[in-house]
Amino acid sequence: MATTVYHVVCRDCNVESLVDTETAAEQLVDSHVTESDHTVEFDRVD
Ligand SMILES: [Zn+2]
């Protein structure tokens, strides 16, 4: 079973993180958007 990694990156500052679940990625996006009002995206990295 391949390891899936999610790459979370902010378009408006240098916040960037790798997490291993989509849920964790969404939580990081939500918390950063809430605290900073930045544009944050994540992509799955296979
Ligand atoms: Zn940011």
mmCIF file of the protein (N, C-alpha, C, O) and its ligand, coordinates in Angstrom:
data_MODEL
# 
_entry.id   MODEL 
# 
loop_
_entity.id 
_entity.type 
_entity.pdbx_number_of_molecules 
1 polymer     1 
2 non-polymer 1 
# 
_entity_poly.entity_id                      1 
_entity_poly.type                           'polypeptide(L)' 
_entity_poly.nstd_linkage                   no 
_entity_poly.nstd_monomer                   no 
_entity_poly.pdbx_seq_one_letter_code       MATTVYHVVCRDCNVESLVDTETAAEQLVDSHVTESDHTVEFDRVD 
_entity_poly.pdbx_seq_one_letter_code_can   MATTVYHVVCRDCNVESLVDTETAAEQLVDSHVTESDHTVEFDRVD 
_entity_poly.pdbx_strand_id                 A 
# 
loop_
_entity_poly_seq.entity_id 
_entity_poly_seq.num 
_entity_poly_seq.mon_id 
_entity_poly_seq.hetero 
1 1  MET n 
1 2  ALA n 
1 3  THR n 
1 4  THR n 
1 5  VAL n 
1 6  TYR n 
1 7  HIS n 
1 8  VAL n 
1 9  VAL n 
1 10 CYS n 
1 11 ARG n 
1 12 ASP n 
1 13 CYS n 
1 14 ASN n 
1 15 VAL n 
1 16 GLU n 
1 17 SER n 
1 18 LEU n 
1 19 VAL n 
1 20 ASP n 
1 21 THR n 
1 22 GLU n 
1 23 THR n 
1 24 ALA n 
1 25 ALA n 
1 26 GLU n 
1 27 GLN n 
1 28 LEU n 
1 29 VAL n 
1 30 ASP n 
1 31 SER n 
1 32 HIS n 
1 33 VAL n 
1 34 THR n 
1 35 GLU n 
1 36 SER n 
1 37 ASP n 
1 38 HIS n 
1 39 THR n 
1 40 VAL n 
1 41 GLU n 
1 42 PHE n 
1 43 ASP n 
1 44 ARG n 
1 45 VAL n 
1 46 ASP n 
# 
loop_
_struct_asym.id 
_struct_asym.entity_id 
A 1 
B 2 
# 
loop_
_chem_comp.id 
_chem_comp.type 
_chem_comp.mon_nstd_flag 
ALA 'L-peptide linking' y 
ARG 'L-peptide linking' y 
ASN 'L-peptide linking' y 
ASP 'L-peptide linking' y 
CYS 'L-peptide linking' y 
GLN 'L-peptide linking' y 
GLU 'L-peptide linking' y 
HIS 'L-peptide linking' y 
LEU 'L-peptide linking' y 
MET 'L-peptide linking' y 
PHE 'L-peptide linking' y 
SER 'L-peptide linking' y 
THR 'L-peptide linking' y 
TYR 'L-peptide linking' y 
VAL 'L-peptide linking' y 
ZN  non-polymer         . 
# 
_pdbx_entity_nonpoly.entity_id   2 
_pdbx_entity_nonpoly.name        ? 
_pdbx_entity_nonpoly.comp_id     ZN 
# 
_pdbx_nonpoly_scheme.asym_id         B 
_pdbx_nonpoly_scheme.entity_id       2 
_pdbx_nonpoly_scheme.mon_id          ZN 
_pdbx_nonpoly_scheme.ndb_seq_num     1 
_pdbx_nonpoly_scheme.pdb_seq_num     101 
_pdbx_nonpoly_scheme.auth_seq_num    101 
_pdbx_nonpoly_scheme.pdb_mon_id      ZN 
_pdbx_nonpoly_scheme.auth_mon_id     ZN 
_pdbx_nonpoly_scheme.pdb_strand_id   A 
_pdbx_nonpoly_scheme.pdb_ins_code    . 
# 
loop_
_atom_site.group_PDB 
_atom_site.id 
_atom_site.type_symbol 
_atom_site.label_atom_id 
_atom_site.label_alt_id 
_atom_site.label_comp_id 
_atom_site.label_asym_id 
_atom_site.label_entity_id 
_atom_site.label_seq_id 
_atom_site.pdbx_PDB_ins_code 
_atom_site.Cartn_x 
_atom_site.Cartn_y 
_atom_site.Cartn_z 
_atom_site.occupancy 
_atom_site.B_iso_or_equiv 
_atom_site.pdbx_formal_charge 
_atom_site.auth_seq_id 
_atom_site.auth_comp_id 
_atom_site.auth_asym_id 
_atom_site.auth_atom_id 
_atom_site.pdbx_PDB_model_num 
ATOM   1   N  N  . MET A 1 1  ? 0.840  -1.194 0.000  1.00 0.00 ? 1   MET A N  1 
ATOM   2   C  CA . MET A 1 1  ? 0.000  0.000  0.000  1.00 0.00 ? 1   MET A CA 1 
ATOM   3   C  C  . MET A 1 1  ? 0.880  1.251  0.000  1.00 0.00 ? 1   MET A C  1 
ATOM   4   O  O  . MET A 1 1  ? 1.748  1.426  0.855  1.00 0.00 ? 1   MET A O  1 
ATOM   5   N  N  . ALA A 1 2  ? 0.629  2.103  -0.976 1.00 0.00 ? 2   ALA A N  1 
ATOM   6   C  CA . ALA A 1 2  ? 1.453  3.304  -1.124 1.00 0.00 ? 2   ALA A CA 1 
ATOM   7   C  C  . ALA A 1 2  ? 1.146  4.306  -0.023 1.00 0.00 ? 2   ALA A C  1 
ATOM   8   O  O  . ALA A 1 2  ? 0.017  4.401  0.457  1.00 0.00 ? 2   ALA A O  1 
ATOM   9   N  N  . THR A 1 3  ? 2.148  5.030  0.356  1.00 0.00 ? 3   THR A N  1 
ATOM   10  C  CA . THR A 1 3  ? 1.966  6.104  1.321  1.00 0.00 ? 3   THR A CA 1 
ATOM   11  C  C  . THR A 1 3  ? 1.477  7.343  0.595  1.00 0.00 ? 3   THR A C  1 
ATOM   12  O  O  . THR A 1 3  ? 2.090  7.801  -0.369 1.00 0.00 ? 3   THR A O  1 
ATOM   13  N  N  . THR A 1 4  ? 0.374  7.871  1.070  1.00 0.00 ? 4   THR A N  1 
ATOM   14  C  CA . THR A 1 4  ? -0.153 9.104  0.499  1.00 0.00 ? 4   THR A CA 1 
ATOM   15  C  C  . THR A 1 4  ? 0.164  10.260 1.426  1.00 0.00 ? 4   THR A C  1 
ATOM   16  O  O  . THR A 1 4  ? -0.023 10.177 2.640  1.00 0.00 ? 4   THR A O  1 
ATOM   17  N  N  . VAL A 1 5  ? 0.642  11.330 0.836  1.00 0.00 ? 5   VAL A N  1 
ATOM   18  C  CA . VAL A 1 5  ? 0.991  12.523 1.598  1.00 0.00 ? 5   VAL A CA 1 
ATOM   19  C  C  . VAL A 1 5  ? 0.220  13.697 1.018  1.00 0.00 ? 5   VAL A C  1 
ATOM   20  O  O  . VAL A 1 5  ? 0.026  13.803 -0.193 1.00 0.00 ? 5   VAL A O  1 
ATOM   21  N  N  . TYR A 1 6  ? -0.210 14.567 1.903  1.00 0.00 ? 6   TYR A N  1 
ATOM   22  C  CA . TYR A 1 6  ? -0.902 15.785 1.468  1.00 0.00 ? 6   TYR A CA 1 
ATOM   23  C  C  . TYR A 1 6  ? -0.008 16.991 1.737  1.00 0.00 ? 6   TYR A C  1 
ATOM   24  O  O  . TYR A 1 6  ? 0.504  17.185 2.839  1.00 0.00 ? 6   TYR A O  1 
ATOM   25  N  N  . HIS A 1 7  ? 0.155  17.779 0.702  1.00 0.00 ? 7   HIS A N  1 
ATOM   26  C  CA . HIS A 1 7  ? 1.013  18.961 0.784  1.00 0.00 ? 7   HIS A CA 1 
ATOM   27  C  C  . HIS A 1 7  ? 0.122  20.194 0.908  1.00 0.00 ? 7   HIS A C  1 
ATOM   28  O  O  . HIS A 1 7  ? -0.598 20.555 -0.023 1.00 0.00 ? 7   HIS A O  1 
ATOM   29  N  N  . VAL A 1 8  ? 0.186  20.832 2.078  1.00 0.00 ? 8   VAL A N  1 
ATOM   30  C  CA . VAL A 1 8  ? -0.611 22.030 2.346  1.00 0.00 ? 8   VAL A CA 1 
ATOM   31  C  C  . VAL A 1 8  ? 0.290  23.240 2.134  1.00 0.00 ? 8   VAL A C  1 
ATOM   32  O  O  . VAL A 1 8  ? 1.391  23.309 2.680  1.00 0.00 ? 8   VAL A O  1 
ATOM   33  N  N  . VAL A 1 9  ? -0.187 24.191 1.337  1.00 0.00 ? 9   VAL A N  1 
ATOM   34  C  CA . VAL A 1 9  ? 0.636  25.370 1.068  1.00 0.00 ? 9   VAL A CA 1 
ATOM   35  C  C  . VAL A 1 9  ? -0.228 26.625 1.041  1.00 0.00 ? 9   VAL A C  1 
ATOM   36  O  O  . VAL A 1 9  ? -1.327 26.640 0.485  1.00 0.00 ? 9   VAL A O  1 
ATOM   37  N  N  . CYS A 1 10 ? 0.303  27.673 1.658  1.00 0.00 ? 10  CYS A N  1 
ATOM   38  C  CA . CYS A 1 10 ? -0.371 28.959 1.677  1.00 0.00 ? 10  CYS A CA 1 
ATOM   39  C  C  . CYS A 1 10 ? 0.135  29.815 0.529  1.00 0.00 ? 10  CYS A C  1 
ATOM   40  O  O  . CYS A 1 10 ? 1.338  29.898 0.284  1.00 0.00 ? 10  CYS A O  1 
ATOM   41  N  N  . ARG A 1 11 ? -0.801 30.454 -0.177 1.00 0.00 ? 11  ARG A N  1 
ATOM   42  C  CA . ARG A 1 11 ? -0.429 31.326 -1.301 1.00 0.00 ? 11  ARG A CA 1 
ATOM   43  C  C  . ARG A 1 11 ? 0.043  32.697 -0.836 1.00 0.00 ? 11  ARG A C  1 
ATOM   44  O  O  . ARG A 1 11 ? 0.654  33.438 -1.605 1.00 0.00 ? 11  ARG A O  1 
ATOM   45  N  N  . ASP A 1 12 ? -0.233 33.031 0.400  1.00 0.00 ? 12  ASP A N  1 
ATOM   46  C  CA . ASP A 1 12 ? -0.016 34.406 0.867  1.00 0.00 ? 12  ASP A CA 1 
ATOM   47  C  C  . ASP A 1 12 ? 1.109  34.557 1.887  1.00 0.00 ? 12  ASP A C  1 
ATOM   48  O  O  . ASP A 1 12 ? 1.453  35.678 2.260  1.00 0.00 ? 12  ASP A O  1 
ATOM   49  N  N  . CYS A 1 13 ? 1.682  33.459 2.337  1.00 0.00 ? 13  CYS A N  1 
ATOM   50  C  CA . CYS A 1 13 ? 2.852  33.525 3.208  1.00 0.00 ? 13  CYS A CA 1 
ATOM   51  C  C  . CYS A 1 13 ? 3.613  32.222 3.038  1.00 0.00 ? 13  CYS A C  1 
ATOM   52  O  O  . CYS A 1 13 ? 3.308  31.434 2.142  1.00 0.00 ? 13  CYS A O  1 
ATOM   53  N  N  . ASN A 1 14 ? 4.605  31.989 3.895  1.00 0.00 ? 14  ASN A N  1 
ATOM   54  C  CA . ASN A 1 14 ? 5.466  30.823 3.679  1.00 0.00 ? 14  ASN A CA 1 
ATOM   55  C  C  . ASN A 1 14 ? 5.043  29.587 4.462  1.00 0.00 ? 14  ASN A C  1 
ATOM   56  O  O  . ASN A 1 14 ? 5.830  28.654 4.621  1.00 0.00 ? 14  ASN A O  1 
ATOM   57  N  N  . VAL A 1 15 ? 3.814  29.574 4.948  1.00 0.00 ? 15  VAL A N  1 
ATOM   58  C  CA . VAL A 1 15 ? 3.316  28.393 5.650  1.00 0.00 ? 15  VAL A CA 1 
ATOM   59  C  C  . VAL A 1 15 ? 3.179  27.229 4.665  1.00 0.00 ? 15  VAL A C  1 
ATOM   60  O  O  . VAL A 1 15 ? 2.595  27.361 3.589  1.00 0.00 ? 15  VAL A O  1 
ATOM   61  N  N  . GLU A 1 16 ? 3.733  26.096 5.070  1.00 0.00 ? 16  GLU A N  1 
ATOM   62  C  CA . GLU A 1 16 ? 3.733  24.920 4.208  1.00 0.00 ? 16  GLU A CA 1 
ATOM   63  C  C  . GLU A 1 16 ? 3.870  23.704 5.107  1.00 0.00 ? 16  GLU A C  1 
ATOM   64  O  O  . GLU A 1 16 ? 4.630  23.737 6.074  1.00 0.00 ? 16  GLU A O  1 
ATOM   65  N  N  . SER A 1 17 ? 3.154  22.640 4.809  1.00 0.00 ? 17  SER A N  1 
ATOM   66  C  CA . SER A 1 17 ? 3.225  21.482 5.674  1.00 0.00 ? 17  SER A CA 1 
ATOM   67  C  C  . SER A 1 17 ? 2.896  20.213 4.912  1.00 0.00 ? 17  SER A C  1 
ATOM   68  O  O  . SER A 1 17 ? 2.137  20.233 3.943  1.00 0.00 ? 17  SER A O  1 
ATOM   69  N  N  . LEU A 1 18 ? 3.471  19.118 5.358  1.00 0.00 ? 18  LEU A N  1 
ATOM   70  C  CA . LEU A 1 18 ? 3.142  17.803 4.818  1.00 0.00 ? 18  LEU A CA 1 
ATOM   71  C  C  . LEU A 1 18 ? 2.432  17.007 5.903  1.00 0.00 ? 18  LEU A C  1 
ATOM   72  O  O  . LEU A 1 18 ? 2.924  16.894 7.026  1.00 0.00 ? 18  LEU A O  1 
ATOM   73  N  N  . VAL A 1 19 ? 1.270  16.454 5.559  1.00 0.00 ? 19  VAL A N  1 
ATOM   74  C  CA . VAL A 1 19 ? 0.530  15.619 6.504  1.00 0.00 ? 19  VAL A CA 1 
ATOM   75  C  C  . VAL A 1 19 ? 0.104  14.347 5.782  1.00 0.00 ? 19  VAL A C  1 
ATOM   76  O  O  . VAL A 1 19 ? 0.195  14.266 4.557  1.00 0.00 ? 19  VAL A O  1 
ATOM   77  N  N  . ASP A 1 20 ? -0.360 13.355 6.537  1.00 0.00 ? 20  ASP A N  1 
ATOM   78  C  CA . ASP A 1 20 ? -0.627 12.061 5.909  1.00 0.00 ? 20  ASP A CA 1 
ATOM   79  C  C  . ASP A 1 20 ? -2.100 11.695 5.766  1.00 0.00 ? 20  ASP A C  1 
ATOM   80  O  O  . ASP A 1 20 ? -2.432 10.593 5.329  1.00 0.00 ? 20  ASP A O  1 
ATOM   81  N  N  . THR A 1 21 ? -2.981 12.622 6.134  1.00 0.00 ? 21  THR A N  1 
ATOM   82  C  CA . THR A 1 21 ? -4.394 12.356 5.900  1.00 0.00 ? 21  THR A CA 1 
ATOM   83  C  C  . THR A 1 21 ? -5.071 13.602 5.331  1.00 0.00 ? 21  THR A C  1 
ATOM   84  O  O  . THR A 1 21 ? -4.660 14.732 5.596  1.00 0.00 ? 21  THR A O  1 
ATOM   85  N  N  . GLU A 1 22 ? -6.123 13.364 4.540  1.00 0.00 ? 22  GLU A N  1 
ATOM   86  C  CA . GLU A 1 22 ? -6.872 14.482 3.981  1.00 0.00 ? 22  GLU A CA 1 
ATOM   87  C  C  . GLU A 1 22 ? -7.535 15.294 5.091  1.00 0.00 ? 22  GLU A C  1 
ATOM   88  O  O  . GLU A 1 22 ? -7.634 16.518 5.009  1.00 0.00 ? 22  GLU A O  1 
ATOM   89  N  N  . THR A 1 23 ? -7.984 14.595 6.122  1.00 0.00 ? 23  THR A N  1 
ATOM   90  C  CA . THR A 1 23 ? -8.609 15.285 7.260  1.00 0.00 ? 23  THR A CA 1 
ATOM   91  C  C  . THR A 1 23 ? -7.642 16.258 7.922  1.00 0.00 ? 23  THR A C  1 
ATOM   92  O  O  . THR A 1 23 ? -8.004 17.395 8.226  1.00 0.00 ? 23  THR A O  1 
ATOM   93  N  N  . ALA A 1 24 ? -6.424 15.809 8.139  1.00 0.00 ? 24  ALA A N  1 
ATOM   94  C  CA . ALA A 1 24 ? -5.413 16.678 8.748  1.00 0.00 ? 24  ALA A CA 1 
ATOM   95  C  C  . ALA A 1 24 ? -5.116 17.869 7.839  1.00 0.00 ? 24  ALA A C  1 
ATOM   96  O  O  . ALA A 1 24 ? -4.936 18.990 8.316  1.00 0.00 ? 24  ALA A O  1 
ATOM   97  N  N  . ALA A 1 25 ? -5.068 17.628 6.544  1.00 0.00 ? 25  ALA A N  1 
ATOM   98  C  CA . ALA A 1 25 ? -4.818 18.714 5.588  1.00 0.00 ? 25  ALA A CA 1 
ATOM   99  C  C  . ALA A 1 25 ? -5.940 19.745 5.659  1.00 0.00 ? 25  ALA A C  1 
ATOM   100 O  O  . ALA A 1 25 ? -5.683 20.948 5.703  1.00 0.00 ? 25  ALA A O  1 
ATOM   101 N  N  . GLU A 1 26 ? -7.184 19.269 5.669  1.00 0.00 ? 26  GLU A N  1 
ATOM   102 C  CA . GLU A 1 26 ? -8.325 20.185 5.734  1.00 0.00 ? 26  GLU A CA 1 
ATOM   103 C  C  . GLU A 1 26 ? -8.320 20.980 7.034  1.00 0.00 ? 26  GLU A C  1 
ATOM   104 O  O  . GLU A 1 26 ? -8.660 22.164 7.046  1.00 0.00 ? 26  GLU A O  1 
ATOM   105 N  N  . GLN A 1 27 ? -7.936 20.331 8.124  1.00 0.00 ? 27  GLN A N  1 
ATOM   106 C  CA . GLN A 1 27 ? -7.885 21.035 9.420  1.00 0.00 ? 27  GLN A CA 1 
ATOM   107 C  C  . GLN A 1 27 ? -6.823 22.124 9.412  1.00 0.00 ? 27  GLN A C  1 
ATOM   108 O  O  . GLN A 1 27 ? -7.039 23.212 9.945  1.00 0.00 ? 27  GLN A O  1 
ATOM   109 N  N  . LEU A 1 28 ? -5.668 21.829 8.803  1.00 0.00 ? 28  LEU A N  1 
ATOM   110 C  CA . LEU A 1 28 ? -4.608 22.834 8.706  1.00 0.00 ? 28  LEU A CA 1 
ATOM   111 C  C  . LEU A 1 28 ? -5.058 24.013 7.852  1.00 0.00 ? 28  LEU A C  1 
ATOM   112 O  O  . LEU A 1 28 ? -4.833 25.170 8.206  1.00 0.00 ? 28  LEU A O  1 
ATOM   113 N  N  . VAL A 1 29 ? -5.693 23.710 6.731  1.00 0.00 ? 29  VAL A N  1 
ATOM   114 C  CA . VAL A 1 29 ? -6.214 24.767 5.856  1.00 0.00 ? 29  VAL A CA 1 
ATOM   115 C  C  . VAL A 1 29 ? -7.207 25.625 6.627  1.00 0.00 ? 29  VAL A C  1 
ATOM   116 O  O  . VAL A 1 29 ? -7.107 26.852 6.631  1.00 0.00 ? 29  VAL A O  1 
ATOM   117 N  N  . ASP A 1 30 ? -8.159 24.978 7.274  1.00 0.00 ? 30  ASP A N  1 
ATOM   118 C  CA . ASP A 1 30 ? -9.192 25.712 8.019  1.00 0.00 ? 30  ASP A CA 1 
ATOM   119 C  C  . ASP A 1 30 ? -8.591 26.599 9.093  1.00 0.00 ? 30  ASP A C  1 
ATOM   120 O  O  . ASP A 1 30 ? -8.984 27.758 9.229  1.00 0.00 ? 30  ASP A O  1 
ATOM   121 N  N  . SER A 1 31 ? -7.647 26.073 9.856  1.00 0.00 ? 31  SER A N  1 
ATOM   122 C  CA . SER A 1 31 ? -7.105 26.858 10.966 1.00 0.00 ? 31  SER A CA 1 
ATOM   123 C  C  . SER A 1 31 ? -6.293 28.035 10.449 1.00 0.00 ? 31  SER A C  1 
ATOM   124 O  O  . SER A 1 31 ? -6.346 29.122 11.024 1.00 0.00 ? 31  SER A O  1 
ATOM   125 N  N  . HIS A 1 32 ? -5.538 27.832 9.366  1.00 0.00 ? 32  HIS A N  1 
ATOM   126 C  CA . HIS A 1 32 ? -4.741 28.943 8.844  1.00 0.00 ? 32  HIS A CA 1 
ATOM   127 C  C  . HIS A 1 32 ? -5.624 30.001 8.190  1.00 0.00 ? 32  HIS A C  1 
ATOM   128 O  O  . HIS A 1 32 ? -5.379 31.196 8.353  1.00 0.00 ? 32  HIS A O  1 
ATOM   129 N  N  . VAL A 1 33 ? -6.635 29.581 7.462  1.00 0.00 ? 33  VAL A N  1 
ATOM   130 C  CA . VAL A 1 33 ? -7.575 30.532 6.861  1.00 0.00 ? 33  VAL A CA 1 
ATOM   131 C  C  . VAL A 1 33 ? -8.265 31.345 7.949  1.00 0.00 ? 33  VAL A C  1 
ATOM   132 O  O  . VAL A 1 33 ? -8.427 32.558 7.824  1.00 0.00 ? 33  VAL A O  1 
ATOM   133 N  N  . THR A 1 34 ? -8.669 30.663 9.015  1.00 0.00 ? 34  THR A N  1 
ATOM   134 C  CA . THR A 1 34 ? -9.356 31.342 10.112 1.00 0.00 ? 34  THR A CA 1 
ATOM   135 C  C  . THR A 1 34 ? -8.462 32.374 10.795 1.00 0.00 ? 34  THR A C  1 
ATOM   136 O  O  . THR A 1 34 ? -8.911 33.480 11.097 1.00 0.00 ? 34  THR A O  1 
ATOM   137 N  N  . GLU A 1 35 ? -7.205 32.022 11.037 1.00 0.00 ? 35  GLU A N  1 
ATOM   138 C  CA . GLU A 1 35 ? -6.337 32.931 11.786 1.00 0.00 ? 35  GLU A CA 1 
ATOM   139 C  C  . GLU A 1 35 ? -5.726 34.026 10.924 1.00 0.00 ? 35  GLU A C  1 
ATOM   140 O  O  . GLU A 1 35 ? -5.346 35.074 11.445 1.00 0.00 ? 35  GLU A O  1 
ATOM   141 N  N  . SER A 1 36 ? -5.623 33.804 9.609  1.00 0.00 ? 36  SER A N  1 
ATOM   142 C  CA . SER A 1 36 ? -4.876 34.756 8.780  1.00 0.00 ? 36  SER A CA 1 
ATOM   143 C  C  . SER A 1 36 ? -5.675 35.310 7.602  1.00 0.00 ? 36  SER A C  1 
ATOM   144 O  O  . SER A 1 36 ? -5.289 36.321 7.016  1.00 0.00 ? 36  SER A O  1 
ATOM   145 N  N  . ASP A 1 37 ? -6.786 34.658 7.249  1.00 0.00 ? 37  ASP A N  1 
ATOM   146 C  CA . ASP A 1 37 ? -7.560 35.029 6.063  1.00 0.00 ? 37  ASP A CA 1 
ATOM   147 C  C  . ASP A 1 37 ? -6.725 34.912 4.784  1.00 0.00 ? 37  ASP A C  1 
ATOM   148 O  O  . ASP A 1 37 ? -6.965 35.627 3.812  1.00 0.00 ? 37  ASP A O  1 
ATOM   149 N  N  . HIS A 1 38 ? -5.748 34.008 4.793  1.00 0.00 ? 38  HIS A N  1 
ATOM   150 C  CA . HIS A 1 38 ? -4.938 33.745 3.606  1.00 0.00 ? 38  HIS A CA 1 
ATOM   151 C  C  . HIS A 1 38 ? -5.610 32.716 2.709  1.00 0.00 ? 38  HIS A C  1 
ATOM   152 O  O  . HIS A 1 38 ? -6.578 32.061 3.096  1.00 0.00 ? 38  HIS A O  1 
ATOM   153 N  N  . THR A 1 39 ? -5.072 32.593 1.505  1.00 0.00 ? 39  THR A N  1 
ATOM   154 C  CA . THR A 1 39 ? -5.540 31.568 0.571  1.00 0.00 ? 39  THR A CA 1 
ATOM   155 C  C  . THR A 1 39 ? -4.648 30.346 0.718  1.00 0.00 ? 39  THR A C  1 
ATOM   156 O  O  . THR A 1 39 ? -3.453 30.402 0.426  1.00 0.00 ? 39  THR A O  1 
ATOM   157 N  N  . VAL A 1 40 ? -5.232 29.243 1.172  1.00 0.00 ? 40  VAL A N  1 
ATOM   158 C  CA . VAL A 1 40 ? -4.465 28.037 1.444  1.00 0.00 ? 40  VAL A CA 1 
ATOM   159 C  C  . VAL A 1 40 ? -5.029 26.892 0.611  1.00 0.00 ? 40  VAL A C  1 
ATOM   160 O  O  . VAL A 1 40 ? -6.244 26.727 0.497  1.00 0.00 ? 40  VAL A O  1 
ATOM   161 N  N  . GLU A 1 41 ? -4.135 26.113 0.036  1.00 0.00 ? 41  GLU A N  1 
ATOM   162 C  CA . GLU A 1 41 ? -4.550 24.996 -0.795 1.00 0.00 ? 41  GLU A CA 1 
ATOM   163 C  C  . GLU A 1 41 ? -3.799 23.735 -0.375 1.00 0.00 ? 41  GLU A C  1 
ATOM   164 O  O  . GLU A 1 41 ? -2.744 23.803 0.257  1.00 0.00 ? 41  GLU A O  1 
ATOM   165 N  N  . PHE A 1 42 ? -4.359 22.591 -0.737 1.00 0.00 ? 42  PHE A N  1 
ATOM   166 C  CA . PHE A 1 42 ? -3.571 21.363 -0.551 1.00 0.00 ? 42  PHE A CA 1 
ATOM   167 C  C  . PHE A 1 42 ? -3.753 20.439 -1.728 1.00 0.00 ? 42  PHE A C  1 
ATOM   168 O  O  . PHE A 1 42 ? -4.795 20.439 -2.384 1.00 0.00 ? 42  PHE A O  1 
ATOM   169 N  N  . ASP A 1 43 ? -2.738 19.656 -1.988 1.00 0.00 ? 43  ASP A N  1 
ATOM   170 C  CA . ASP A 1 43 ? -2.721 18.680 -3.064 1.00 0.00 ? 43  ASP A CA 1 
ATOM   171 C  C  . ASP A 1 43 ? -2.260 17.346 -2.516 1.00 0.00 ? 43  ASP A C  1 
ATOM   172 O  O  . ASP A 1 43 ? -1.435 17.284 -1.605 1.00 0.00 ? 43  ASP A O  1 
ATOM   173 N  N  . ARG A 1 44 ? -2.797 16.287 -3.076 1.00 0.00 ? 44  ARG A N  1 
ATOM   174 C  CA . ARG A 1 44 ? -2.304 14.958 -2.714 1.00 0.00 ? 44  ARG A CA 1 
ATOM   175 C  C  . ARG A 1 44 ? -1.008 14.680 -3.478 1.00 0.00 ? 44  ARG A C  1 
ATOM   176 O  O  . ARG A 1 44 ? -0.908 14.935 -4.679 1.00 0.00 ? 44  ARG A O  1 
ATOM   177 N  N  . VAL A 1 45 ? -0.042 14.164 -2.767 1.00 0.00 ? 45  VAL A N  1 
ATOM   178 C  CA . VAL A 1 45 ? 1.246  13.810 -3.383 1.00 0.00 ? 45  VAL A CA 1 
ATOM   179 C  C  . VAL A 1 45 ? 1.356  12.304 -3.325 1.00 0.00 ? 45  VAL A C  1 
ATOM   180 O  O  . VAL A 1 45 ? 1.483  11.738 -2.239 1.00 0.00 ? 45  VAL A O  1 
ATOM   181 N  N  . ASP A 1 46 ? 1.313  11.646 -4.459 1.00 0.00 ? 46  ASP A N  1 
ATOM   182 C  CA . ASP A 1 46 ? 1.362  10.179 -4.478 1.00 0.00 ? 46  ASP A CA 1 
ATOM   183 C  C  . ASP A 1 46 ? 2.793  9.676  -4.500 1.00 0.00 ? 46  ASP A C  1 
ATOM   184 O  O  . ASP A 1 46 ? 3.022  8.466  -4.518 1.00 0.00 ? 46  ASP A O  1 
HETATM 185 ZN ZN . ZN  B 2 .  ? -0.560 32.193 5.139  1.00 0.00 2 101 ZN  A ZN 1 
# 
